[in-house]
Amino acid sequence: MVELRWVPQPGEITFDAIRASGPGGQNVNKVSNAVHLRFDIRASSLPEAVKARLLRWPDQRISADGIVIIKAQEARSLERNRADAVARLIDLVQAAAHVPKARRATKPTYGSQQRRLEGKAKRSSIKAGRRGGGDF
């Protein structure tokens, strides 16, 4: 399994500072610490195969235009939210770059079939032993 070692170029991502939602008192209404990261898949430096997989990826963060939008607002500082958004983008791209191994249909071996049937017969005899004519 080959892992994609990719880091977005500075010109490929754009950040918009927005106000974070949720609790925070008066400060939350004044400071824009949350971040919207925007990443255009089609205009990126990713390999074509990864671009195609990302564009087909069933993720609500990817728009119909092929733009990834990630909102980060966990931290109280803008820099940490930016770093979190970039890390989440890299995780998304690596998940899309992973190609699952093709499953080949196989048949159970003769021995495994016999073991299964023996187990079923044993279980059946145990249960049959519980059924008895009760002398109540």
Contacts in CASP RR format, 6 or more apart in sequence:
PFRMAT RR
TARGET T0000
AUTHOR 0000-0000-0000
METHOD contacts of the structure
MODEL  1
MVELRWVPQPGEITFDAIRASGPGGQNVNKVSNAVHLRFDIRASSLPEAV
KARLLRWPDQRISADGIVIIKAQEARSLERNRADAVARLIDLVQAAAHVP
KARRATKPTYGSQQRRLEGKAKRSSIKAGRRGGGDF
1 98 0 8 1.000
3 94 0 8 1.000
3 97 0 8 1.000
3 98 0 8 1.000
4 47 0 8 1.000
4 50 0 8 1.000
4 93 0 8 1.000
4 94 0 8 1.000
4 97 0 8 1.000
6 45 0 8 1.000
6 46 0 8 1.000
6 50 0 8 1.000
6 90 0 8 1.000
6 93 0 8 1.000
6 94 0 8 1.000
6 97 0 8 1.000
7 90 0 8 1.000
8 39 0 8 1.000
8 44 0 8 1.000
8 45 0 8 1.000
8 86 0 8 1.000
8 89 0 8 1.000
8 90 0 8 1.000
9 45 0 8 1.000
12 39 0 8 1.000
12 40 0 8 1.000
12 43 0 8 1.000
12 44 0 8 1.000
12 45 0 8 1.000
13 37 0 8 1.000
13 38 0 8 1.000
13 39 0 8 1.000
13 86 0 8 1.000
13 89 0 8 1.000
14 37 0 8 1.000
14 38 0 8 1.000
15 35 0 8 1.000
15 36 0 8 1.000
15 37 0 8 1.000
15 38 0 8 1.000
15 82 0 8 1.000
15 85 0 8 1.000
16 35 0 8 1.000
16 36 0 8 1.000
16 38 0 8 1.000
17 32 0 8 1.000
17 33 0 8 1.000
17 34 0 8 1.000
17 35 0 8 1.000
17 78 0 8 1.000
18 32 0 8 1.000
18 34 0 8 1.000
18 35 0 8 1.000
18 36 0 8 1.000
18 71 0 8 1.000
19 28 0 8 1.000
19 29 0 8 1.000
19 31 0 8 1.000
19 32 0 8 1.000
19 33 0 8 1.000
19 34 0 8 1.000
20 28 0 8 1.000
20 33 0 8 1.000
20 34 0 8 1.000
20 73 0 8 1.000
21 28 0 8 1.000
21 34 0 8 1.000
21 73 0 8 1.000
22 28 0 8 1.000
32 78 0 8 1.000
33 73 0 8 1.000
33 75 0 8 1.000
33 76 0 8 1.000
33 77 0 8 1.000
33 78 0 8 1.000
33 81 0 8 1.000
34 71 0 8 1.000
34 72 0 8 1.000
34 73 0 8 1.000
34 81 0 8 1.000
35 71 0 8 1.000
35 72 0 8 1.000
35 73 0 8 1.000
35 78 0 8 1.000
35 81 0 8 1.000
35 82 0 8 1.000
35 85 0 8 1.000
36 69 0 8 1.000
36 70 0 8 1.000
36 71 0 8 1.000
37 68 0 8 1.000
37 69 0 8 1.000
37 70 0 8 1.000
37 71 0 8 1.000
37 72 0 8 1.000
37 82 0 8 1.000
37 85 0 8 1.000
37 86 0 8 1.000
37 89 0 8 1.000
38 67 0 8 1.000
38 68 0 8 1.000
38 69 0 8 1.000
39 67 0 8 1.000
39 68 0 8 1.000
39 70 0 8 1.000
39 89 0 8 1.000
40 66 0 8 1.000
40 67 0 8 1.000
41 51 0 8 1.000
41 54 0 8 1.000
41 55 0 8 1.000
41 62 0 8 1.000
41 66 0 8 1.000
41 67 0 8 1.000
41 68 0 8 1.000
42 51 0 8 1.000
42 55 0 8 1.000
42 66 0 8 1.000
44 51 0 8 1.000
46 54 0 8 1.000
46 93 0 8 1.000
50 93 0 8 1.000
50 96 0 8 1.000
50 97 0 8 1.000
53 96 0 8 1.000
53 97 0 8 1.000
53 99 0 8 1.000
54 62 0 8 1.000
54 66 0 8 1.000
54 68 0 8 1.000
54 92 0 8 1.000
54 93 0 8 1.000
54 96 0 8 1.000
55 62 0 8 1.000
55 66 0 8 1.000
57 92 0 8 1.000
57 96 0 8 1.000
59 92 0 8 1.000
61 68 0 8 1.000
61 69 0 8 1.000
61 70 0 8 1.000
61 92 0 8 1.000
62 68 0 8 1.000
63 69 0 8 1.000
68 89 0 8 1.000
68 92 0 8 1.000
70 85 0 8 1.000
70 88 0 8 1.000
70 89 0 8 1.000
70 92 0 8 1.000
71 85 0 8 1.000
72 81 0 8 1.000
72 82 0 8 1.000
72 84 0 8 1.000
72 85 0 8 1.000
72 88 0 8 1.000
73 81 0 8 1.000
74 80 0 8 1.000
74 81 0 8 1.000
74 84 0 8 1.000
75 81 0 8 1.000
75 84 0 8 1.000
108 116 0 8 1.000
END
